[in-house]
């Protein structure tokens, strides 16, 4: 039964963060073996939400106490490395002490109070994790951003959020200084740096003199804990607010039932710190289970470095975007052995079945997909998404004969050609099975007869770039006709060197689509 998720409604669960396990049929047997009591878990599951809840006090400090009395494995809570041989390891007690120092910097040195908003724009360095926990302890609202933000981006976020404080490093300090005079609410600027800068508080120095004696503020479960600006695949970035219970408690479901984590596990999630996925899988989900958060800081994406790290370190759980898995498969060498890895997950956009199969053949491990949303952004738009007790996702998909839902595309990505509805992911998956295709992005393109047709922007693998473009185009078209329904084949093909993407690795189909329709 086909279902148009834009017009149909899914029942809204009582928590605002929901993890959904989506399995390919081939993988359901292993899922059934791992969750033999799935039906009873689903039937009996309840998430009790207290009036007051704070993840730092109620979860992190709990694990620190367990650690102190020997009731948690000797696993670190945080394990960070970089390409220069530097390494940082904290247990939960050390994480607690350092985050309390950070909290005192915010509360005492800066005078920030509960509810004040703080923008944090840092790469994957230890201070980013301390900032997360310090904001929890002080009740201030964390607003993360990627280090790829431009001057315009930072100004927009400061003004829209009315943030009182910004924390960043040397890379963006000059940019902040150039627009700070336009931000009336901005009172404090903290710098993570080895050297001082005029007009900025040096966080490293301030923490050296701060006390680790700090009492966590009381926060109600439904108070705002963090704000994320959406990745902006369409329109301007929008603020999405999340509460202490939605992340702090809701993501415990994610950590237990999707990531399958225990206190003995070591979890590596490669997400950019500006993306909400970093909070989900690098903070709340793993730490809710007492697991170790592993971080390899790489200023630039290096697939070979990722493969070597998975081989060298005892990482048990790995999470990354579909784009990363595609690159890892391409760079694979038989010498890579993941001795500790046992669970792999992916999120952000659908992953091609071809990549799943290749990963399984090379590692013996399945990739489990997660599906989630950050659609509750503005009050009016949020209200329009509700239909009684149901929530309209804005996605399109279908339900198979076993009752499983399968994602096709965002409603605004669906291509309607001669009355046929075509999901771009279906075409991209078919193209991915051709040996010449490295990556593709599929969108609608105007057509005087059909209204719109399928167009594919294709990146070829290096060995195929010298092929005759017209012959390659015809070959790819015929391949798609054979692989999926013939009407879905791309009537237009353009070979490109790169595709526009968000910081989370999603293809910006709206940019490709805009490029096509501006020609009309």
KOLSERO-161861 format. One record per residue (C-alpha): x negated, y negated, z negated; residue in three letters. Coordinates in pm, whole numbers, always signed. Last residue first. Example, Ala and Ser with C-alpha at 12.3 -4.5 7.8 and 13.67 -1.06 7.14 Angstrom:
REC     xx     yy     zz residu
REC  -1367   +106   -714    Ser
REC  -1230   +450   -780    Ala
This chain:
REC     xx     yy     zz residu
REC  -1295  -2862  +1773    Unk
REC  -1667  -2839  +1694    Unk
REC  -1601  -2922  +1329    Unk
REC  -1425  -2586  +1306    Unk
REC  -1742  -2381  +1347    Unk
REC  -1968  -2571  +1109    Unk
REC  -1688  -2583   +853    Unk
REC  -1662  -2203   +866    Unk
REC  -2035  -2163   +803    Unk
REC  -2018  -2407   +514    Unk
REC  -1705  -2239   +371    Unk
REC  -1875  -1900   +400    Unk
REC  -2124  -2006   +136    Unk
REC  -2280  -1661    +90    Unk
REC  -2301  -1572   -276    Unk
REC  -2652  -1543   -423    Unk
REC  -2579  -1693   -766    Unk
REC  -2750  -2018   -673    Unk
REC  -2497  -2055   -390    Unk
REC  -2591  -1948    -42    Unk
REC  -2634  -2087   +310    Unk
REC  -2759  -1815   +547    Unk
REC  -3107  -1786   +695    Unk
REC  -3296  -1729  +1021    Unk
REC  -2990  -1727  +1246    Unk
REC  -2848  -1514  +1528    Unk
REC  -2500  -1620  +1639    Unk
REC  -2232  -1369  +1731    Unk
REC  -1882  -1443  +1864    Unk
REC  -1616  -1184  +1937    Unk
REC  -1701  -1026  +1605    Unk
REC  -1527   -682  +1586    Unk
REC  -1217   -659  +1369    Unk
REC   -979   -555  +1649    Unk
REC  -1178   -232  +1692    Unk
REC  -1095   -100  +1341    Unk
REC  -1421     -9  +1170    Unk
REC  -1749   +164  +1257    Unk
REC  -1702   +219  +1631    Unk
REC  -1582   -135  +1704    Unk
REC  -1851   -270  +1471    Unk
REC  -2122    -88  +1667    Unk
REC  -1984   -210  +1998    Unk
REC  -2011   -569  +1880    Unk
REC  -2360   -511  +1743    Unk
REC  -2481   -368  +2073    Unk
REC  -2325   -650  +2271    Unk
REC  -2499   -911  +2055    Unk
REC  -2829   -723  +2078    Unk
REC  -2806   -720  +2457    Unk
REC  -2734  -1093  +2463    Unk
REC  -3014  -1174  +2219    Unk
REC  -3283   -970  +2404    Unk
REC  -3486   -805  +2129    Unk
REC  -3786   -991  +1985    Unk
REC  -3620  -1030  +1643    Unk
REC  -3576   -657  +1598    Unk
REC  -3885   -563  +1396    Unk
REC  -3836   -861  +1164    Unk
REC  -3485   -758  +1055    Unk
REC  -3212   -965  +1213    Unk
REC  -3013  -1235  +1034    Unk
REC  -2660  -1253  +1172    Unk
REC  -2392  -1522  +1172    Unk
REC  -2078  -1333  +1271    Unk
REC  -1770  -1490  +1426    Unk
REC  -1423  -1340  +1408    Unk
REC  -1154  -1515  +1610    Unk
REC   -914  -1801  +1558    Unk
REC   -597  -1925  +1725    Unk
REC   -599  -1626  +1956    Unk
REC   -577  -1816  +2287    Unk
REC   -762  -2144  +2232    Unk
REC  -1012  -1989  +1984    Unk
REC  -1147  -2154  +1671    Unk
REC  -1400  -1958  +1461    Unk
REC  -1327  -1762  +1144    Unk
REC  -1608  -1646   +919    Unk
REC  -1864  -1365   +881    Unk
REC  -2203  -1391   +712    Unk
REC  -2472  -1138   +790    Unk
REC  -2781   -973   +644    Unk
REC  -3080   -765   +755    Unk
REC  -2918   -622  +1065    Unk
REC  -3124   -418  +1311    Unk
REC  -3049    -75  +1159    Unk
REC  -2670   -123  +1191    Unk
REC  -2489    -26   +871    Unk
REC  -2492   -387   +747    Unk
REC  -2279   -486  +1047    Unk
REC  -1994   -266   +924    Unk
REC  -2019   -410   +574    Unk
REC  -2018   -765   +712    Unk
REC  -1705   -684   +912    Unk
REC  -1517   -553   +610    Unk
REC  -1651   -838   +396    Unk
REC  -1502  -1093   +634    Unk
REC  -1147   -966   +565    Unk
REC   -932   -953   +878    Unk
REC   -559  -1024   +900    Unk
REC   -423   -954  +1246    Unk
REC   -167  -1197  +1393    Unk
REC   -375  -1280  +1699    Unk
REC   -668  -1354  +1466    Unk
REC   -608  -1436  +1100    Unk
REC   -942  -1450   +915    Unk
REC   -939  -1419   +535    Unk
REC  -1190  -1647   +362    Unk
REC   -929  -1878   +204    Unk
REC   -760  -1582    +35    Unk
REC  -1091  -1472   -119    Unk
REC  -1191  -1140    +25    Unk
REC  -1125   -766    +43    Unk
REC  -1125   -632   -315    Unk
REC  -1003   -278   -369    Unk
REC   -749   -190   -639    Unk
REC   -732   +174   -749    Unk
REC   -386   +334   -784    Unk
REC   -486   +675   -649    Unk
REC   -315   +618   -313    Unk
REC   -514   +299   -256    Unk
REC   -429    -54   -365    Unk
REC   -522   -343   -139    Unk
REC   -709   -671   -152    Unk
REC   -675  -1045   -124    Unk
REC   -789  -1295   -384    Unk
REC   -628  -1613   -518    Unk
REC   -607  -1453   -861    Unk
REC   -239  -1512   -941    Unk
REC   -193  -1454  -1314    Unk
REC   +113  -1282  -1461    Unk
REC   +304  -1335  -1783    Unk
REC   +534  -1589  -1616    Unk
REC   +374  -1672  -1283    Unk
REC    +49  -1848  -1364    Unk
REC   -192  -1992  -1106    Unk
REC    -12  -2328  -1097    Unk
REC    -86  -2379  -1466    Unk
REC   -459  -2330  -1406    Unk
REC   -452  -2583  -1124    Unk
REC   -286  -2841  -1349    Unk
REC   -509  -2770  -1651    Unk
REC   -841  -2772  -1450    Unk
REC  -1092  -2480  -1434    Unk
REC   -918  -2134  -1505    Unk
REC  -1064  -1965  -1194    Unk
REC  -1388  -1834  -1342    Unk
REC  -1328  -1479  -1222    Unk
REC  -1438  -1121  -1273    Unk
REC  -1511   -804  -1081    Unk
REC  -1787   -561  -1177    Unk
REC  -1938   -304   -944    Unk
REC  -2115    +11  -1056    Unk
REC  -2428   +105   -859    Unk
REC  -2498   +478   -868    Unk
REC  -2838   +620   -951    Unk
REC  -3047   +892   -783    Unk
REC  -3311   +628   -712    Unk
REC  -3370   +645   -336    Unk
REC  -3054   +821   -220    Unk
REC  -2832   +630   -466    Unk
REC  -2981   +297   -356    Unk
REC  -2924   +387    +10    Unk
REC  -2562   +485    -59    Unk
REC  -2484   +167   -249    Unk
REC  -2649    -43    +23    Unk
REC  -2434   +123   +290    Unk
REC  -2122    +76    +76    Unk
REC  -2180   -300    +96    Unk
REC  -2161   -483   -236    Unk
REC  -1868   -712   -303    Unk
REC  -1953  -1054   -451    Unk
REC  -2090  -1183   -780    Unk
REC  -2145   -850   -951    Unk
REC  -2368   -542   -954    Unk
REC  -2443   -267  -1202    Unk
REC  -2714     -5  -1251    Unk
REC  -2738   +250  -1536    Unk
REC  -3010   +504  -1617    Unk
REC  -3346   +332  -1581    Unk
REC  -3615   +479  -1806    Unk
REC  -3850   +650  -1559    Unk
REC  -3787   +416  -1266    Unk
REC  -4047   +548  -1024    Unk
REC  -4174   +335   -737    Unk
REC  -4440   +523   -537    Unk
REC  -4187   +620   -269    Unk
REC  -4178   +257   -152    Unk
REC  -3867    +37   -134    Unk
REC  -3890   -310    +20    Unk
REC  -3568   -279   +224    Unk
REC  -3378   -119    -65    Unk
REC  -3490   -396   -298    Unk
REC  -3374   -665    -54    Unk
REC  -3025   -518    -27    Unk
REC  -3009   -477   -407    Unk
REC  -3096   -845   -447    Unk
REC  -2822   -958   -207    Unk
REC  -2568   -744   -396    Unk
REC  -2636   -946   -714    Unk
REC  -2824   -794  -1007    Unk
REC  -2782   -587  -1321    Unk
REC  -3023   -324  -1455    Unk
REC  -2983   -104  -1760    Unk
REC  -3251   +123  -1915    Unk
REC  -3561    -93  -1879    Unk
REC  -3866    +85  -2019    Unk
REC  -4117   -139  -1832    Unk
REC  -4354    -50  -1548    Unk
REC  -4128    +93  -1278    Unk
REC  -3850   -164  -1315    Unk
REC  -4118   -433  -1325    Unk
REC  -4276   -302  -1004    Unk
REC  -3942   -305   -821    Unk
REC  -3870   -658   -941    Unk
REC  -4214   -779   -832    Unk
REC  -4157   -624   -487    Unk
REC  -3826   -809   -456    Unk
REC  -3985  -1150   -528    Unk
REC  -3736  -1432   -590    Unk
REC  -3921  -1748   -680    Unk
REC  -3994  -1900  -1022    Unk
REC  -4008  -1544  -1161    Unk
REC  -3935  -1507  -1533    Unk
REC  -3895  -1139  -1617    Unk
REC  -3632  -1120  -1890    Unk
REC  -3517   -829  -2106    Unk
REC  -3225   -864  -2349    Unk
REC  -3240   -583  -2606    Unk
REC  -2918   -417  -2723    Unk
REC  -2725   -490  -3043    Unk
REC  -2393   -419  -2870    Unk
REC  -2270   -779  -2884    Unk
REC  -2626   -874  -2789    Unk
REC  -2592   -703  -2452    Unk
REC  -2252   -853  -2357    Unk
REC  -2309  -1201  -2503    Unk
REC  -2651  -1312  -2386    Unk
REC  -2810  -1190  -2063    Unk
REC  -2510  -1013  -1911    Unk
REC  -2221  -1256  -1961    Unk
REC  -2423  -1572  -2022    Unk
REC  -2638  -1508  -1715    Unk
REC  -2327  -1424  -1515    Unk
REC  -2205  -1777  -1583    Unk
REC  -2468  -1908  -1341    Unk
REC  -2717  -2181  -1429    Unk
REC  -2958  -1937  -1590    Unk
REC  -3005  -1760  -1256    Unk
REC  -2907  -1395  -1275    Unk
REC  -3166  -1116  -1289    Unk
REC  -3001   -910  -1564    Unk
REC  -3233   -673  -1747    Unk
REC  -3092   -471  -2038    Unk
REC  -3300   -261  -2278    Unk
REC  -3096     +2  -2462    Unk
REC  -3144   +143  -2814    Unk
REC  -2879    -82  -2972    Unk
REC  -2622    +69  -2731    Unk
REC  -2502    -47  -2389    Unk
REC  -2257   +114  -2146    Unk
REC  -2273   -192  -1914    Unk
REC  -1908   -154  -1816    Unk
REC  -1740    -19  -2130    Unk
REC  -1952   -143  -2418    Unk
REC  -2108   -465  -2293    Unk
REC  -1804   -574  -2092    Unk
REC  -1565   -504  -2378    Unk
REC  -1800   -701  -2606    Unk
REC  -1759   -974  -2347    Unk
REC  -1416  -1060  -2480    Unk
REC  -1546  -1124  -2831    Unk
REC  -1811  -1396  -2791    Unk
REC  -1699  -1494  -2442    Unk
REC  -1321  -1523  -2476    Unk
REC  -1341  -1551  -2856    Unk
REC  -1562  -1860  -2875    Unk
REC  -1373  -2027  -2593    Unk
REC  -1447  -2082  -2227    Unk
REC  -1401  -2400  -2023    Unk
REC  -1435  -2410  -1645    Unk
REC  -1545  -2742  -1498    Unk
REC  -1511  -2774  -1122    Unk
REC  -1781  -2811   -859    Unk
REC  -1658  -3010   -558    Unk
REC  -1479  -2833   -275    Unk
REC  -1524  -2470   -171    Unk
REC  -1820  -2243   -249    Unk
REC  -1880  -2480   -541    Unk
REC  -2071  -2263   -787    Unk
REC  -1820  -2345  -1060    Unk
REC  -1932  -2582  -1335    Unk
REC  -1949  -2394  -1659    Unk
REC  -1834  -2516  -1998    Unk
REC  -1915  -2344  -2327    Unk
REC  -1768  -2290  -2674    Unk
REC  -1429  -2455  -2656    Unk
REC  -1217  -2377  -2961    Unk
REC   -983  -2077  -2944    Unk
REC  -1167  -1856  -3196    Unk
REC  -1194  -2137  -3449    Unk
REC  -1547  -2246  -3533    Unk
REC  -1697  -2279  -3880    Unk
REC  -2047  -2427  -3867    Unk
REC  -2351  -2204  -3918    Unk
REC  -2555  -2296  -4223    Unk
REC  -2918  -2382  -4150    Unk
REC  -3245  -2321  -4330    Unk
REC  -3492  -2265  -4048    Unk
REC  -3643  -2606  -4115    Unk
REC  -3772  -2826  -3833    Unk
REC  -4133  -2947  -3808    Unk
REC  -4251  -2707  -3538    Unk
REC  -3910  -2737  -3373    Unk
REC  -3964  -3106  -3307    Unk
REC  -4299  -3041  -3142    Unk
REC  -4156  -2784  -2900    Unk
REC  -3851  -3000  -2832    Unk
REC  -4039  -3313  -2733    Unk
REC  -3782  -3591  -2767    Unk
REC  -3765  -3803  -2456    Unk
REC  -3785  -4177  -2395    Unk
REC  -4151  -4167  -2303    Unk
REC  -4274  -3819  -2217    Unk
REC  -4488  -3599  -2442    Unk
REC  -4689  -3298  -2318    Unk
REC  -4645  -2923  -2361    Unk
REC  -4290  -2943  -2233    Unk
REC  -3931  -2853  -2312    Unk
REC  -3782  -3203  -2312    Unk
REC  -3486  -3334  -2511    Unk
REC  -3283  -3638  -2399    Unk
REC  -3031  -3790  -2641    Unk
REC  -2761  -4056  -2605    Unk
REC  -2579  -3980  -2279    Unk
REC  -2223  -4116  -2316    Unk
REC  -2273  -4419  -2092    Unk
REC  -2419  -4225  -1799    Unk
REC  -2519  -4460  -1515    Unk
REC  -2840  -4559  -1696    Unk
REC  -2940  -4190  -1698    Unk
REC  -2965  -4173  -1317    Unk
REC  -3339  -4213  -1249    Unk
REC  -3439  -4077  -1589    Unk
REC  -3263  -3749  -1516    Unk
REC  -3455  -3707  -1190    Unk
REC  -3784  -3783  -1365    Unk
REC  -3708  -3516  -1628    Unk
REC  -3616  -3252  -1369    Unk
REC  -3942  -3061  -1325    Unk
REC  -4081  -3161  -1664    Unk
REC  -3821  -2955  -1850    Unk
REC  -3453  -2988  -1947    Unk
REC  -3219  -3057  -2238    Unk
REC  -2940  -3313  -2195    Unk
REC  -2740  -3473  -2474    Unk
REC  -2417  -3670  -2520    Unk
REC  -2228  -3502  -2234    Unk
REC  -1930  -3688  -2091    Unk
REC  -1849  -3372  -1890    Unk
REC  -1762  -3547  -1563    Unk
REC  -2030  -3816  -1601    Unk
REC  -2314  -3583  -1692    Unk
REC  -2211  -3325  -1434    Unk
REC  -2181  -3576  -1149    Unk
REC  -2513  -3738  -1236    Unk
REC  -2683  -3399  -1245    Unk
REC  -2546  -3299   -905    Unk
REC  -2634  -3633   -741    Unk
REC  -2995  -3610   -864    Unk
REC  -3013  -3254   -731    Unk
REC  -2955  -2930   -919    Unk
REC  -3196  -2647   -831    Unk
REC  -3287  -2609  -1199    Unk
REC  -2948  -2445  -1248    Unk
REC  -2702  -2583  -1500    Unk
REC  -2571  -2476  -1840    Unk
REC  -2305  -2673  -2034    Unk
REC  -2318  -2577  -2404    Unk
REC  -2053  -2720  -2637    Unk
REC  -2175  -2806  -2986    Unk
REC  -2051  -2585  -3269    Unk
REC  -2385  -2618  -3446    Unk
REC  -2461  -2246  -3470    Unk
REC  -2325  -2171  -3123    Unk
REC  -2527  -2455  -2974    Unk
REC  -2838  -2314  -3140    Unk
REC  -2766  -1969  -2992    Unk
REC  -2751  -2093  -2634    Unk
REC  -3045  -2330  -2682    Unk
REC  -3255  -2043  -2817    Unk
REC  -3180  -1843  -2503    Unk
REC  -3287  -2131  -2278    Unk
REC  -3595  -2187  -2496    Unk
REC  -3724  -1842  -2402    Unk
REC  -3775  -1939  -2035    Unk
REC  -3543  -1843  -1749    Unk
REC  -3528  -2190  -1595    Unk
REC  -3381  -2483  -1786    Unk
REC  -3094  -2726  -1732    Unk
REC  -2900  -2750  -2059    Unk
REC  -2616  -3002  -2072    Unk
REC  -2492  -3065  -2426    Unk
REC  -2136  -3157  -2521    Unk
REC  -2035  -3273  -2868    Unk
REC  -1762  -3054  -3020    Unk
REC  -1935  -3005  -3355    Unk
REC  -2181  -3283  -3416    Unk
REC  -2506  -3410  -3271    Unk
REC  -2719  -3621  -3504    Unk
REC  -3027  -3590  -3286    Unk
REC  -3286  -3502  -3552    Unk
REC  -3039  -3346  -3795    Unk
REC  -2783  -3157  -3586    Unk
REC  -2970  -3082  -3265    Unk
REC  -3312  -3034  -3422    Unk
REC  -3148  -2837  -3703    Unk
REC  -2993  -2600  -3449    Unk
REC  -3335  -2543  -3289    Unk
REC  -3477  -2445  -3627    Unk
REC  -3175  -2216  -3678    Unk
REC  -3241  -2063  -3335    Unk
REC  -3598  -1985  -3438    Unk
REC  -3497  -1810  -3762    Unk
REC  -3215  -1609  -3606    Unk
REC  -3420  -1493  -3310    Unk
REC  -3689  -1387  -3555    Unk
REC  -3436  -1182  -3753    Unk
REC  -3288  -1037  -3435    Unk
REC  -3628   -911  -3317    Unk
REC  -3832  -1134  -3094    Unk
REC  -4084  -1049  -2823    Unk
REC  -4260  -1300  -2597    Unk
REC  -4511  -1208  -2325    Unk
REC  -4755  -1393  -2105    Unk
REC  -4930  -1194  -1832    Unk
REC  -4921  -1473  -1576    Unk
REC  -4624  -1340  -1377    Unk
REC  -4384  -1386  -1669    Unk
REC  -4256  -1177  -1959    Unk
REC  -3968  -1197  -2207    Unk
REC  -3830   -938  -2452    Unk
REC  -3540  -1034  -2680    Unk
REC  -3366   -823  -2943    Unk
REC  -3669   -597  -2981    Unk
REC  -3604   -224  -3024    Unk
REC  -3700    -97  -3369    Unk
REC  -3364    +80  -3388    Unk
REC  -3096    -71  -3618    Unk
REC  -3002    +38  -3970    Unk
REC  -3343    -35  -4122    Unk
REC  -3223   -271  -4394    Unk
REC  -3356   -583  -4220    Unk
REC  -3238   -468  -3880    Unk
REC  -2880   -429  -3999    Unk
REC  -2900   -780  -4146    Unk
REC  -3035   -922  -3819    Unk
REC  -2760   -736  -3631    Unk
REC  -2499   -911  -3846    Unk
REC  -2669  -1247  -3794    Unk
REC  -2627  -1199  -3420    Unk
REC  -2263  -1089  -3441    Unk
REC  -2056  -1287  -3691    Unk
REC  -2284  -1587  -3743    Unk
REC  -2416  -1640  -3392    Unk
REC  -2097  -1520  -3220    Unk
REC  -1872  -1753  -3418    Unk
REC  -1514  -1657  -3503    Unk
REC  -1237  -1814  -3708    Unk
REC   -868  -1731  -3667    Unk
REC   -950  -1364  -3615    Unk
REC   -891  -1192  -3278    Unk
REC   -824   -818  -3295    Unk
REC   -901   -657  -2962    Unk
REC   -699   -341  -2929    Unk
REC   -772    -25  -2733    Unk
REC   -554   +277  -2815    Unk
REC   -414   +359  -2471    Unk
REC   -721   +261  -2268    Unk
REC   -953   +450  -2501    Unk
REC   -719   +750  -2499    Unk
REC   -708   +752  -2120    Unk
REC  -1084   +716  -2088    Unk
REC  -1165  +1008  -2319    Unk
REC  -1372  +1187  -2056    Unk
REC  -1553   +861  -1994    Unk
REC  -1899   +969  -1880    Unk
REC  -1764  +1273  -1696    Unk
REC  -1483  +1073  -1539    Unk
REC  -1727   +809  -1420    Unk
REC  -1950  +1078  -1271    Unk
REC  -1651  +1219  -1082    Unk
REC  -1539   +875   -970    Unk
REC  -1856   +803   -777    Unk
REC  -1756   +932   -435    Unk
REC  -1429   +744   -463    Unk
REC  -1619   +418   -489    Unk
REC  -1578   +278   -837    Unk
REC  -1451    -56   -961    Unk
REC  -1484   -112  -1334    Unk
REC  -1301   -427  -1441    Unk
REC  -1427   -659  -1709    Unk
REC  -1184   -924  -1834    Unk
REC  -1264  -1255  -1997    Unk
REC   -957  -1454  -2091    Unk
REC   -830  -1208  -2350    Unk
REC   -459  -1134  -2371    Unk
REC   -459   -953  -2039    Unk
REC   -281  -1115  -1750    Unk
REC    -60   -887  -1542    Unk
REC   -162   -911  -1179    Unk
REC    +45  -1120   -940    Unk
REC   +129  -1099   -571    Unk
REC   +113  -1401   -346    Unk
REC   -263  -1457   -330    Unk
REC   -334  -1094   -407    Unk
REC   -190   -982    -79    Unk
REC   -132   -613   -143    Unk
REC   -154   -331   +109    Unk
REC     +0     +0     +0    Unk
